[in-house]
Amino acid sequence: MDADSLPLQAKRAQSLARQVVLASRSISRIVLEKVKIENFQFNLTYAAILPAIDLEGTRLTEIARRTGLTKQGLFPYISELESLGFITKVEDPKDKRANLIMFSAKGRALLEQVHHALSEAEQMAQEVLGPQHAVTVREGLAKLNEVLVAQTDLKSHPTQTALPSSADLFSSAFTHAAIGMALVGLDGRWLDVNNSMCEIVGYTRPELLKLTFQDVTHPDDLDADLEFAKHLLEGRISSYHLEKRYIKKNGETVWILLTGTLVRHADGSPYHFIAQVQDITDRRQDNA
């Protein structure tokens, strides 16, 4: 029986791409669980940004280019990392009109935790696959990625040197993130949501995009959320963290930790909110 004649479930089970995505999500969960510094909540948005910052410092425009974000979209995350003491801004010695984003000692400690968590995940892979198979998988995936990126880039820009697409990587990180992520309009409408967000609230993506965050927020928690959103719009805060409840499609209540930020247009006017959501129901029940 050839691949085309297999039932859909069998095709999915044999899909290399699906297995790569599932493995990536599992590794992401391991990293998110292990990286803990004070009250800082590490998530995949920061995981996408940190590799874009060189140890010797990087300009904001270059970080934006590497992550596929606009400077305005990147700014809230950079501001939060700076306010938490993980990064700092210093004068660029090559151009005193510009600044470099650099890791502080605390930021380097965060990087050490990330790399340690990744090393543990790789050690787990070696124990499951065996050292030789682990090397084969790593080298094979690296080669596959190199070829696929080159082919994709050459089709889009046949006269340019092939480079990985940061925008595509960030989009993939958004879609397959282990935590819920969403773009939310100024009126509360869900503009885009990832798979994990849909799993948390029990709605499909099309269903959720017809609703607002107010529709799924527990009535007793709505005022606090709206107040924080107001502070973001007024520029009084750059981000906020809030433990609140969602009402799932089936009527059940789920506790979540929400991190909210705001993206602005180039002229400073509000564009949309970014919501990052973690299901903390088990933790709340354990502490009850």
ABEGO torsion letter per residue (X at the ends): XBAAABBAAAAAAABAAAAAAAAAAAAAAAAAAABBBEABBBBAAAAAAAAABBAAEBBAAAAAAAAGBBAAAAAAAAAAAAAAGABBBBBBAABAABBBBBBBAAAAAAAAAAAAAAAAAAAAAAAAAEAAAAAAAAAAAAAAAAAAAAAAAAAABAABBBBBBAAAAAAAAAAABABBBBBBBAAGBBABBBAAAAAAAGBBAAAAAABBAAAABBAAAAAAAAAAAAAAAAGABABBBBBBBBBBAAGBBBBBBBBBBBBBBAAGBBABBBBBBBBAAAAAAAAX
